[in-house]
Amino acid sequence: MSFDAHTTSVLQGAPFGGGGAVRGSNQTGVRAYNERLVLSIIRQGGPMPKAEIARLTGLSGQAVSVIMRALENDGLLAKCDPVRGKVGQPSVPMGLVADGAFFLGLKVGRRGSELLLSDFLGEVRAYRRQAHDHLTPDNAVAFANETIRGFLANLPVANVARIAGLGIALPFRMWDWVDDAKPATAGLAAWRTCNIASEIGAAWDFPVYLCNDASAACGAELVFGVQSSGRGAPRDFLYFYIGYFVGGGLVLDDMLYSGKSGNTAALGSVPIISQSGARCQLVDVASLVTLEEMLREAGCDSAGVWERQGGWVADEAVLEVWLDQAAHGLAQAIVASTCLIDFTSVLIDGSMPQEVRDALVMRTQCALTAVTVPGIEHPEVGAGTIGFDAKALGAASLPLSDRFLVNRDAFLKG
C-alpha cells in the first residue's frame, strides 16, 4: 500500500487566535470536546484560572469547574501558585502536568532515523538517532521497534500507561528520488509499496499516525514553539525547513493546511533562478546535501554538516557561499508564494546550529529587498524556534493533537 491522503494524519495548531473566544458548549454529551478546548487554551495561553477559561470559552463557571476538576483527577492539570495582589481571594491558575501524557515521535530521514519521547509539555525525555547509508522500510521499522522497547523499559509503569501514541514524520514520495547513478538511493524504491504506520503499529497497542516530515516540523512550531505561546504569533505564515533537502509548511488562520495529498508547501520544488542565471529548484541551492557537495568539491571535510551538537565544523568560505545562494533562492520562493497568498510572516528553521540559521535568516531578509514585484508587499522573515528536533517533535505532536486538542475535523483545513 502506498502513502496517500487516506493514510496520513495531520497536525492542527492552536484552536484560536487574534484574541477572540472559541465557543464551548454547555449541552450534555460534549464533555470530551470541552475538555479538549480547555487543554488547547491552556496550552496556548499558559496556566490560567477558571474564571478566565469561562470568559474565553463562553462556558458557565459551573461547567468549567466540573471540566477542570475532571482533568485534574485525570492527572492532566494541576493547581499552580495562587496569584495575589487583587481585591478578594487570590486566583489559582491551572496548568498542564508534564507527566500527564507521553508521545513518541519518529523522524525517518535520508541520512538517519530519529525517535524521541516527549512529555505533555513538549520536553524531550528520551532521544535516539541511528545513521544509515541506505534508507529502507525494513531498517526504519526495526530501529523504531527496538528504540520504543528501550524507551518503555526505562519509564515507570504508571507513565507507560500514559503513552498516547506514535507519530511518524517522513518525506512523501521518496521513490521519486531514486537515482541509478547513486547506489545509496536504491532502497528508496521499496517505499512505494510500504505502509510503515501499519507495520510498526502491528507491534504496539497505541495508535500510530503519519505526516509529511516538513509539515510535521511546521506543526511542532504551532504546538510547542514560541508561535504557540500567544505572544503576537501570526495567524498566517509560510514555513521553510532546511534539512537534507528543503521542505515547508503552510499555516492559515492558525491551522496547518496540508492539502488533499498531505504535501502542501513542497517548497523545495519551487523553480528559481540561481545566482549564475541557471534555472533550477530551491532544493538545488538551499539544501544541506548541496552544502555537503560543495564542501567535497572544495576538498573540505563535510561530516560536520550532520552534527547536532555545538557549532558546525565546516569551511567558512564554502559556508559563506552556500548561505548567499540559499538566501538568494529563498527570497525568490518567498516572493513567488506571496503572490498567491498574502502572508504576514515567513519562518525559516532547519537542522543547523542557531548561529547558522540566524545568518541564513538575516541574509534572506537582505536578499528579499532586492526582489521587487509591483503590487506585492514583502512579509516579515524570522527564525523558527525548534531546530534539530522539529520533525521528530512534530511527529510526536500528532497523537497529542488527535487526543488532547480540539476536534481536528472542526478546525483542520485541507
Secondary structure, DSSP 8 states (H G I E B T S, - for coil): ----GGG-------S--TT-------STT-HHHHHHHHHHHHHHH-SB-HHHHHHHH---HHHHHHHHHHHHHTTSEEE---B-SSSSS-B--EEE-GGG-EEEEEEE-SSEEEEEEEETTS-EEEEEEEE-SS--HHHHHHHHHHHHHHHHHTS-HHHHTTEEEEEEEE-TTGGGG--TT-GGGGGGGGGGG--HHHHHHTT-SS-EEEEEHHHHHHHHHHHTSGGGG-SS--SSEEEEEESSSEEEEEEETTEEE--TTS----GGG-EEE-TTS-EEETHHHHSHHHHHHHHHHTT---GGGG--SSS----HHHHHHHHHHHHHHHHHHHHHHHHHS--SEEEEEESS-HHHHHHHHHHHHHHHHT---TT----EEEE-S-GGGHHHHHHHHHHHHHHHSS-HHHH-B-
